[in-house]
Amino acid sequence: MLDVAIIGGGPAALSAAVNCRQRNKSVCVFGRSLDSSLLFAAEKVDNYLGLPNISGEDMLNQFYTHAVKQGVEFKETRIKQILSMGDRYMINADNQFIEAKAVILAIGLSKSKGIPGEIDFLGKGVSYCATCDGMLYRNKKVIVVGENEEGEAEANFLADVCESVTYIPLYQPVLNLKENVQVKEGRPKAVLGENGKVSSLEMDGEILECDGIFFAKNSTPPESILFGLQTDGKNIIVDRSMATNLPGVFAAGDCTGTPYQIAKAVGEGLVAALSAANFVDEKARENK
């Protein structure tokens, strides 16, 4: 089991990882490749103390090299869901499950726009992980909305479990769907429900009845990754210690709000790491 799992890959995540290792905590950074960071594309960064006139790519590589030298582990993967297990958290990294005593969210600014009703019915018929929740819809009718080809894998998995699966691709081309998956073109407008549960999906000019809706997104809203996480719009709510409303969960960087600056992200990563390390130590003392 990890002491601290860090979700992200930018300056906040790398700063948190280095400082967790400084406190002798086992840590893994779960995220995409460095070139997926917005900083990577910056031609020149000239406002970070001590590193003037440096490219974003060079800066990230220096941060990454520092982390590697400190013994930080990296897994290039997409996080589908984080589940509270009481005294620990279970990280679903592309259907590989890793336990951690504490979690630091450094996921950047969410670009997910969502549709009306989507978050309202999260856990009540809306899901972002077919392998996590698919068995709840055995012999039921579901819809999968895919922003990328990963949605096809979700739909194919559900096709072996559900009575019917309708796939709505928001990209082209669609290549690898099973024969019993129906493809429906159009743009989702709203998630509709009755008696507190999902009942249908509103499309352009029609209503598709269903028992559940799965969204496969390029960028997932933070509250959908970790159920019960408090947010203000797209920002994760934190206190001065970078603690969220969930015990043992901290956040840092752009996901906590403005200003969107590297120095702020690095500083928050440090604070989140110290807070997470203290949390792990306190739990260890309680269990003695």
Residue frames relative to the residue before (quaternion, step in Angstrom):
aa qw qx qy qz dx dy dz
M 1.0000 0.0000 0.0000 0.0000 0.00 0.00 0.00
L 0.4244 -0.6975 0.5207 0.2496 3.55 -0.98 0.86
D 0.4827 -0.5965 0.5384 0.3482 3.53 -1.25 0.40
V 0.8160 -0.0027 0.0600 0.5749 3.57 0.79 -1.06
A 0.1594 -0.7428 0.6432 0.0953 3.55 -0.97 0.93
I 0.1427 -0.7898 0.5943 0.0511 3.57 -0.86 1.01
I 0.1825 -0.7957 0.5734 0.0686 3.54 -0.70 1.11
G 0.6092 0.5124 -0.4002 0.4541 3.58 -0.51 1.19
G 0.2097 -0.7952 0.5532 0.1329 3.55 -1.21 -0.30
G 0.5762 0.6025 -0.3645 0.4149 3.56 1.30 0.04
P 0.8120 -0.2830 0.1843 0.4762 3.60 -1.26 -0.29
A 0.6509 0.5148 -0.3354 0.4459 3.62 0.92 -0.80
A 0.6652 0.5050 -0.2992 0.4614 3.58 0.93 -0.90
L 0.6938 0.4773 -0.2836 0.4587 3.57 0.87 -0.93
S 0.6198 0.5247 -0.3348 0.4780 3.58 1.08 -0.72
A 0.6506 0.5109 -0.3126 0.4669 3.57 0.95 -0.87
A 0.6549 0.5276 -0.3141 0.4405 3.57 0.94 -0.88
V 0.6574 0.5095 -0.3118 0.4594 3.59 0.89 -0.93
N 0.7230 0.4493 -0.2603 0.4557 3.57 0.87 -0.94
C 0.5718 0.5430 -0.3856 0.4791 3.60 1.17 -0.37
R 0.6621 0.4915 -0.3055 0.4761 3.57 0.98 -0.82
Q 0.5935 0.5615 -0.3599 0.4505 3.60 1.12 -0.61
R 0.7069 0.4021 -0.2407 0.5298 3.55 1.24 -0.56
N 0.5117 -0.6954 0.3807 0.3310 3.58 1.31 0.46
K 0.4280 0.6782 -0.4792 0.3567 3.55 0.99 0.82
S 0.4423 -0.6520 0.5395 0.2971 3.57 -1.07 0.73
V 0.0271 0.8230 -0.5580 0.1028 3.56 -0.78 1.03
C 0.0424 -0.7671 0.6387 0.0417 3.54 -1.17 0.65
V 0.2793 -0.7388 0.5940 0.1527 3.54 -1.06 0.85
F 0.1315 -0.7879 0.6007 0.0329 3.55 -0.67 1.16
G 0.3877 0.7204 -0.5046 0.2758 3.58 -0.58 1.08
R 0.6268 -0.5159 0.4171 0.4087 3.49 -1.32 -0.21
S 0.7223 -0.4284 0.3090 0.4464 3.57 -1.31 0.05
L 0.6694 -0.5197 0.3508 0.3984 3.57 -1.21 0.50
D 0.6756 0.5178 -0.3162 0.4190 3.60 0.97 -0.76
S 0.5650 0.5774 -0.4036 0.4294 3.60 1.24 0.03
S 0.5446 0.6163 -0.3950 0.4093 3.59 1.26 -0.27
L 0.5403 -0.6171 0.4614 0.3383 3.58 -1.07 0.74
L 0.6052 0.5753 -0.3526 0.4225 3.57 1.09 -0.67
F 0.5825 0.6169 -0.3705 0.3780 3.58 1.04 -0.75
A 0.7151 0.4659 -0.2506 0.4568 3.59 1.03 -0.79
A 0.4993 0.6708 -0.4315 0.3383 3.61 1.24 -0.17
E 0.4192 -0.7274 0.4879 0.2390 3.57 -0.71 1.07
K 0.8011 -0.0527 0.0618 0.5930 3.57 1.00 -0.82
V 0.1218 -0.7478 0.6487 0.0722 3.55 -1.06 0.87
D 0.0106 -0.8438 0.5348 -0.0441 3.59 -0.59 1.12
N 0.6771 0.4928 -0.3055 0.4532 3.60 1.19 0.30
Y 0.5331 0.5897 -0.4326 0.4255 3.58 1.20 0.45
L 0.5150 -0.7053 0.3974 0.2817 3.55 -0.61 1.22
G 0.8421 0.2102 -0.1698 0.4667 3.55 -0.87 1.01
L 0.7556 0.2796 -0.1820 0.5637 3.59 1.26 -0.23
P 0.0494 0.8372 -0.5424 0.0502 3.60 0.55 1.12
N 0.8596 0.1701 -0.1005 0.4713 3.52 -1.31 0.48
I 0.4332 0.6712 -0.4757 0.3682 3.55 0.85 1.01
S 0.4639 -0.6600 0.4983 0.3177 3.59 -1.05 0.61
G 0.6204 -0.5490 0.4057 0.3861 3.55 -1.21 0.47
E 0.6267 0.5475 -0.3302 0.4455 3.56 1.04 -0.79
D 0.6793 0.4845 -0.2939 0.4663 3.59 0.89 -0.94
M 0.6375 0.5299 -0.3314 0.4505 3.57 1.01 -0.80
L 0.6669 0.4957 -0.3035 0.4663 3.58 0.86 -0.92
N 0.6473 0.5194 -0.3237 0.4543 3.58 0.97 -0.80
Q 0.6352 0.5090 -0.3328 0.4762 3.59 1.05 -0.70
F 0.6320 0.5201 -0.3271 0.4723 3.59 0.98 -0.83
Y 0.6749 0.5087 -0.2891 0.4497 3.57 0.90 -0.99
T 0.6493 0.5212 -0.3146 0.4558 3.59 0.94 -0.89
H 0.6243 0.5347 -0.3268 0.4663 3.56 1.03 -0.83
A 0.6693 0.5073 -0.2995 0.4527 3.58 0.89 -0.94
V 0.6453 0.5223 -0.3197 0.4567 3.58 0.95 -0.88
K 0.6609 0.5119 -0.3062 0.4554 3.58 0.96 -0.87
Q 0.6614 0.4911 -0.2999 0.4811 3.58 1.19 -0.51
G 0.5676 -0.6337 0.3681 0.3752 3.57 1.28 -0.04
V 0.3531 0.7373 -0.5001 0.2856 3.57 1.20 0.46
E 0.3124 -0.7318 0.5794 0.1764 3.56 -1.02 0.88
F 0.1483 -0.7900 0.5913 0.0658 3.58 -1.07 0.77
K 0.0351 -0.7597 0.6484 0.0350 3.53 -1.15 0.74
E 0.2496 -0.7681 0.5747 0.1318 3.58 -0.60 1.19
T 0.3349 0.7332 -0.4962 0.3226 3.55 -0.11 1.32
R 0.4240 -0.6559 0.5507 0.2945 3.54 -1.33 0.21
I 0.3214 -0.7337 0.5685 0.1875 3.56 -0.93 0.93
K 0.2543 -0.7931 0.5395 0.1237 3.54 -0.63 1.15
Q 0.7989 -0.1260 0.1344 0.5725 3.56 0.93 -0.84
I 0.1719 -0.7350 0.6442 0.1239 3.52 -1.28 0.55
L 0.1221 -0.8216 0.5566 0.0170 3.56 -0.65 1.13
S 0.3836 -0.6971 0.5559 0.2406 3.56 -0.96 0.88
M 0.1353 -0.7899 0.5965 0.0440 3.56 -0.90 1.03
G 0.6910 -0.4546 0.2665 0.4949 3.56 1.21 0.52
D 0.8326 0.0141 0.0362 0.5525 3.56 0.17 -1.28
R 0.7657 0.2019 -0.1397 0.5945 3.58 1.28 0.19
Y 0.3627 -0.7097 0.5557 0.2365 3.55 -1.34 0.08
M 0.2782 -0.7398 0.5930 0.1539 3.53 -1.13 0.79
I 0.1983 -0.7914 0.5733 0.0753 3.58 -0.66 1.16
N 0.1783 -0.7662 0.6095 0.0983 3.57 -0.75 1.06
A 0.0011 -0.8059 0.5881 -0.0677 3.56 -0.23 1.33
D 0.7808 -0.2836 0.1320 0.5408 3.54 0.00 1.36
N 0.7171 -0.4882 0.2154 0.4483 3.54 0.94 1.12
Q 0.5389 0.4848 -0.4572 0.5153 3.52 1.20 0.65
F 0.2285 -0.8218 0.5151 0.0839 3.58 -0.70 1.06
I 0.0248 -0.7949 0.6036 -0.0564 3.53 -0.76 1.18
E 0.2912 -0.7619 0.5547 0.1646 3.57 -0.93 0.89
A 0.0113 -0.7848 0.6196 -0.0098 3.55 -1.16 0.73
K 0.4883 -0.6676 0.4829 0.2877 3.56 -1.12 0.71
A 0.7878 0.0565 -0.0152 0.6131 3.58 1.16 -0.64
V 0.2159 -0.7730 0.5881 0.0996 3.54 -1.24 0.52
I 0.1099 -0.7522 0.6447 0.0809 3.55 -1.12 0.78
L 0.2159 -0.7710 0.5908 0.0996 3.56 -0.73 1.12
A 0.1059 0.7646 -0.6257 0.1126 3.56 -0.64 1.17
I 0.1870 0.8692 -0.4264 0.1665 3.51 0.98 1.05
G 0.5249 -0.6440 0.4183 0.3671 3.58 1.23 0.15
L 0.6746 -0.4788 0.3762 0.4173 3.53 -1.35 -0.15
S 0.4077 -0.7238 0.5037 0.2371 3.57 -0.69 1.09
K 0.2395 -0.7756 0.5718 0.1188 3.56 -0.93 0.99
S 0.4584 0.6971 -0.4439 0.3270 3.55 1.28 0.01
K 0.2988 -0.7824 0.5251 0.1508 3.57 -0.80 1.04
G 0.2333 -0.8046 0.5178 0.1734 3.57 1.04 -0.64
I 0.2765 -0.7234 0.6016 0.1958 3.54 -1.33 0.09
P 0.6645 -0.5029 0.3482 0.4292 3.61 -1.16 0.43
G 0.7945 0.2913 -0.2394 0.4761 3.54 -0.99 0.92
E 0.5174 0.6783 -0.4136 0.3179 3.59 1.16 -0.43
I 0.7375 0.3797 -0.2230 0.5121 3.58 0.74 -1.02
D 0.5893 0.5958 -0.3658 0.4049 3.59 1.07 -0.70
F 0.7737 0.3273 -0.1681 0.5158 3.59 1.04 -0.79
L 0.2996 0.7475 -0.5299 0.2659 3.59 1.19 0.46
G 0.8082 0.1756 -0.1738 0.5345 3.56 -0.72 1.11
K 0.7014 0.3849 -0.2476 0.5464 3.55 1.33 0.02
G 0.7892 -0.1716 0.0848 0.5835 3.53 1.22 0.65
V 0.6783 0.3946 -0.2788 0.5537 3.58 1.27 -0.27
S 0.0584 0.7903 -0.6057 0.0719 3.56 -0.92 0.95
Y 0.2860 -0.7412 0.5810 0.1767 3.55 -1.30 0.43
C 0.7463 0.3273 -0.1965 0.5453 3.59 1.25 0.19
A 0.3002 -0.7877 0.5143 0.1579 3.58 -0.32 1.28
T 0.6800 0.4878 -0.3063 0.4537 3.59 0.91 -0.82
C 0.6263 0.5260 -0.3401 0.4641 3.59 1.19 -0.48
D 0.8440 0.2214 -0.0406 0.4869 3.54 0.74 -1.13
G 0.4201 0.7609 -0.4379 0.2298 3.58 1.23 -0.19
M 0.6516 0.5438 -0.3278 0.4150 3.59 0.96 -0.81
L 0.5683 0.5921 -0.3815 0.4253 3.58 1.24 -0.34
Y 0.7363 0.3964 -0.2048 0.5086 3.57 1.25 -0.39
R 0.2063 0.7912 -0.5407 0.1976 3.54 1.14 0.64
N 0.8504 0.0563 -0.1039 0.5127 3.54 -0.92 1.09
K 0.5762 0.5519 -0.3932 0.4568 3.58 1.15 0.63
K 0.5219 -0.6324 0.4813 0.3098 3.55 -1.34 0.24
V 0.0164 0.8132 -0.5800 0.0449 3.56 -0.75 1.06
I 0.2614 -0.7202 0.6224 0.1600 3.51 -1.39 0.39
V 0.1349 -0.7627 0.6266 0.0862 3.56 -1.05 0.78
V 0.1424 -0.7668 0.6228 0.0623 3.57 -0.82 1.05
G 0.0742 -0.8454 0.5288 -0.0109 3.58 -0.43 1.22
E 0.2357 -0.7641 0.5861 0.1307 3.57 -0.83 1.02
N 0.7814 0.1155 -0.0690 0.6094 3.58 1.28 -0.22
E 0.7320 -0.4628 0.2862 0.4099 3.56 -1.31 0.20
E 0.5198 0.6273 -0.4283 0.3910 3.62 1.18 -0.26
G 0.5622 0.6071 -0.3757 0.4174 3.54 1.22 -0.48
E 0.6008 0.5678 -0.3587 0.4335 3.58 1.12 -0.60
A 0.6400 0.5086 -0.3239 0.4763 3.59 1.01 -0.74
E 0.6257 0.5280 -0.3313 0.4690 3.58 1.04 -0.75
A 0.6709 0.4989 -0.2932 0.4638 3.57 0.91 -0.96
N 0.6550 0.5177 -0.3122 0.4533 3.59 0.95 -0.85
F 0.6259 0.5256 -0.3335 0.4698 3.57 1.03 -0.73
L 0.6938 0.4779 -0.2744 0.4637 3.56 0.88 -0.96
A 0.5836 0.6056 -0.3677 0.3968 3.59 1.13 -0.61
D 0.6696 0.4813 -0.2963 0.4819 3.60 1.19 -0.46
V 0.7129 0.4466 -0.2276 0.4904 3.55 1.30 -0.28
C 0.7759 0.4029 -0.1716 0.4542 3.55 0.87 -1.04
E 0.6208 -0.5328 0.4254 0.3871 3.53 -1.29 0.36
S 0.7868 -0.0997 0.0802 0.6038 3.58 0.98 -0.85
V 0.1324 -0.7716 0.6194 0.0588 3.53 -1.19 0.72
T 0.1074 -0.7699 0.6277 0.0423 3.56 -0.83 1.06
Y 0.1728 -0.8061 0.5626 0.0623 3.57 -0.76 1.06
I 0.1106 -0.7815 0.6134 0.0263 3.55 -0.82 1.08
P 0.1290 -0.8188 0.5557 0.0634 3.61 -0.24 1.22
L 0.2033 -0.7614 0.6051 0.1136 3.55 -1.02 0.88
Y 0.6770 0.3664 -0.2630 0.5816 3.56 1.24 0.64
Q 0.1688 -0.7532 0.6217 0.1330 3.56 -1.33 0.10
P 0.6340 -0.1941 -0.7446 -0.0764 1.55 -2.16 1.29
V 0.4111 -0.6518 0.5697 0.2856 3.55 -1.33 0.33
L 0.1123 -0.8755 0.4700 -0.0072 3.58 -0.49 1.18
N 0.8498 0.2443 -0.0502 0.4645 3.59 0.85 -0.92
L 0.3199 0.7474 -0.5209 0.2603 3.56 0.76 1.03
K 0.5089 -0.6247 0.4958 0.3239 3.55 -1.15 0.63
E 0.6555 -0.5608 0.3490 0.3660 3.54 -1.20 0.60
N 0.7168 0.4493 -0.2672 0.4614 3.59 1.05 -0.62
V 0.5403 0.5581 -0.4271 0.4627 3.58 1.23 0.46
Q 0.2634 -0.7749 0.5583 0.1361 3.57 -0.70 1.09
V 0.2590 -0.7643 0.5736 0.1408 3.59 -0.87 0.96
K 0.0615 -0.7886 0.6118 -0.0068 3.53 -0.92 1.00
E 0.2727 -0.7674 0.5593 0.1544 3.57 -0.72 1.07
G 0.4997 0.6454 -0.4868 0.3110 3.56 -1.15 0.61
R 0.4503 -0.6731 0.5202 0.2711 3.54 -1.35 0.06
P 0.4161 -0.6943 0.5240 0.2649 3.59 -0.78 0.97
K 0.2423 -0.7895 0.5527 0.1117 3.56 -1.01 0.87
A 0.7974 -0.1471 0.1384 0.5687 3.59 0.93 -0.87
V 0.3731 -0.6647 0.5954 0.2541 3.53 -1.28 0.55
L 0.1370 -0.8033 0.5782 0.0401 3.56 -0.76 1.07
G 0.0524 -0.8248 0.5630 0.0060 3.56 -1.12 0.62
E 0.1689 -0.7461 0.6331 0.1183 3.48 -1.40 0.27
N 0.8464 0.0787 -0.0876 0.5194 3.56 -1.02 0.87
G 0.7208 -0.4873 0.2422 0.4293 3.55 1.00 0.90
K 0.7073 0.3911 -0.2658 0.5255 3.60 1.26 0.20
V 0.6183 -0.5411 0.4177 0.3879 3.56 -1.24 0.48
S 0.0866 -0.8009 0.5914 0.0364 3.55 -1.01 0.87
S 0.8154 -0.0707 0.0794 0.5690 3.60 1.11 -0.56
L 0.3226 -0.6999 0.5992 0.2167 3.51 -1.40 0.19
E 0.3070 -0.7451 0.5644 0.1789 3.55 -0.82 1.02
M 0.1010 -0.7818 0.6149 0.0221 3.54 -0.85 1.07
D 0.7146 -0.3777 0.3263 0.4901 3.58 -1.27 -0.25
G 0.8760 -0.0399 0.0018 0.4807 3.56 -0.36 1.21
E 0.7849 0.2307 -0.1708 0.5490 3.62 1.18 0.19
I 0.3321 -0.7171 0.5829 0.1888 3.51 -1.33 0.41
L 0.1682 -0.7819 0.5949 0.0801 3.59 -0.78 1.06
E 0.2979 -0.7671 0.5434 0.1657 3.57 -0.54 1.16
C 0.1304 0.7861 -0.5917 0.1224 3.57 -1.03 0.80
D 0.4676 -0.6537 0.5186 0.2917 3.53 -1.36 0.18
G 0.8114 0.0045 0.0187 0.5841 3.56 1.19 -0.51
I 0.1842 -0.7678 0.6061 0.0960 3.55 -1.23 0.56
F 0.1416 -0.7813 0.6060 0.0486 3.55 -0.86 1.06
F 0.1689 -0.7823 0.5950 0.0735 3.57 -0.89 0.99
A 0.1122 -0.7555 0.6436 0.0503 3.57 -0.88 1.03
K 0.0183 -0.8654 0.4959 -0.0700 3.55 -0.11 1.33
N 0.5485 -0.5777 0.4895 0.3548 3.51 -1.31 0.40
S 0.7823 0.0638 -0.0068 0.6196 3.56 1.08 -0.77
T 0.2129 -0.8187 0.5262 0.0863 3.55 -0.58 1.16
P 0.5102 -0.6364 0.4717 0.3349 3.62 -0.89 0.83
P 0.5708 -0.6412 0.3804 0.3441 3.62 -0.89 0.88
E 0.6705 0.5105 -0.3213 0.4320 3.60 0.96 -0.76
S 0.6347 0.5101 -0.3425 0.4687 3.57 1.24 -0.27
I 0.5931 0.5466 -0.3622 0.4672 3.58 1.23 -0.35
L 0.7962 0.1186 -0.0130 0.5931 3.53 0.99 -0.93
F 0.3301 -0.7929 0.4795 0.1801 3.56 -0.18 1.32
G 0.7850 0.3090 -0.2511 0.4746 3.55 -0.96 0.95
L 0.4770 0.6714 -0.4392 0.3589 3.59 1.27 -0.10
Q 0.3403 -0.7548 0.5269 0.1919 3.58 -0.80 0.99
T 0.0169 -0.7932 0.6080 -0.0303 3.53 -0.93 1.00
D 0.2307 -0.7128 0.6386 0.1756 3.52 -1.36 0.29
G 0.7726 -0.1022 0.0220 0.6262 3.54 0.07 1.29
K 0.7898 -0.2439 0.2081 0.5230 3.57 -0.69 -1.10
N 0.6145 0.5776 -0.3329 0.4219 3.59 1.28 -0.11
I 0.3939 -0.6780 0.5685 0.2490 3.56 -1.08 0.80
I 0.3747 -0.7324 0.5265 0.2142 3.58 -0.85 0.99
V 0.0436 0.7941 -0.6015 0.0752 3.57 -0.80 1.09
D 0.3912 -0.6728 0.5581 0.2879 3.54 -1.31 0.26
R 0.7731 -0.3634 0.2366 0.4629 3.58 -1.26 -0.17
S 0.6767 0.4604 -0.2927 0.4944 3.58 1.18 -0.46
M 0.4771 -0.6834 0.3995 0.3818 3.58 1.38 0.12
A 0.4036 0.7035 -0.4797 0.3348 3.57 1.21 0.52
T 0.3392 -0.7041 0.5849 0.2170 3.56 -1.09 0.77
N 0.6891 -0.4547 0.3462 0.4456 3.58 -1.25 -0.23
L 0.6551 0.4918 -0.3103 0.4823 3.60 1.26 -0.22
P 0.4905 -0.6839 0.4445 0.3068 3.63 -0.79 0.93
G 0.8225 0.2147 -0.1750 0.4968 3.54 -0.89 0.97
V 0.6512 0.4629 -0.3214 0.5083 3.59 1.27 0.15
F 0.0454 -0.7957 0.6025 -0.0422 3.54 -0.79 1.13
A 0.1563 -0.7883 0.5882 0.0899 3.59 -1.21 0.38
A 0.0093 -0.8028 0.5949 -0.0392 3.55 -1.15 0.66
G 0.7460 0.4212 -0.3022 0.4180 3.54 -1.24 0.52
D 0.8339 -0.2320 0.1537 0.4765 3.54 -1.26 -0.43
C 0.6118 0.5825 -0.3592 0.3966 3.61 1.09 -0.62
T 0.6662 0.4788 -0.3155 0.4769 3.62 1.23 -0.24
G 0.6885 -0.4863 0.2797 0.4596 3.61 1.24 -0.01
T 0.7223 -0.4371 0.3336 0.4195 3.52 -1.39 0.00
P 0.5814 -0.1398 -0.7937 -0.1114 1.50 -2.38 0.90
Y 0.4280 -0.6935 0.5188 0.2583 3.55 -1.09 0.70
Q 0.2949 0.7536 -0.5117 0.2887 3.52 0.39 1.33
I 0.5861 -0.6062 0.4115 0.3461 3.57 -1.11 0.74
A 0.6471 0.5312 -0.3293 0.4366 3.58 0.92 -0.88
K 0.6425 0.5125 -0.3189 0.4720 3.57 0.99 -0.80
A 0.6576 0.5143 -0.3107 0.4545 3.59 0.93 -0.88
V 0.6648 0.5011 -0.3023 0.4642 3.58 0.91 -0.90
G 0.6601 0.5073 -0.3060 0.4619 3.58 0.98 -0.85
E 0.6709 0.4813 -0.3032 0.4758 3.57 0.93 -0.85
G 0.6001 0.5563 -0.3558 0.4514 3.58 1.09 -0.66
L 0.6255 0.5299 -0.3222 0.4735 3.58 1.05 -0.82
V 0.6879 0.4849 -0.2933 0.4535 3.59 0.77 -1.03
A 0.6496 0.5202 -0.3136 0.4573 3.57 0.95 -0.89
A 0.6453 0.5241 -0.3177 0.4560 3.58 1.00 -0.81
L 0.6644 0.4926 -0.3093 0.4694 3.59 0.89 -0.89
S 0.6582 0.5062 -0.3080 0.4644 3.57 1.00 -0.82
A 0.6543 0.5048 -0.3111 0.4694 3.58 0.97 -0.84
A 0.6468 0.5136 -0.3200 0.4642 3.59 0.97 -0.83
N 0.6465 0.5069 -0.3184 0.4730 3.59 0.99 -0.81
F 0.6227 0.5429 -0.3352 0.4530 3.58 1.03 -0.79
V 0.6633 0.5007 -0.2993 0.4688 3.57 0.90 -0.94
D 0.6611 0.5064 -0.3100 0.4587 3.60 0.96 -0.86
E 0.6553 0.5160 -0.3180 0.4509 3.58 0.93 -0.87
K 0.6476 0.5102 -0.3189 0.4676 3.59 0.99 -0.82
A 0.6342 0.5296 -0.3314 0.4556 3.58 1.04 -0.75
R 0.6531 0.5046 -0.3141 0.4694 3.59 1.01 -0.80
E 0.6427 0.5342 -0.3202 0.4461 3.59 1.02 -0.80
N 0.7155 0.4695 -0.2462 0.4551 3.57 1.06 -0.77
K 0.5151 0.6435 -0.4247 0.3745 3.57 1.26 -0.06
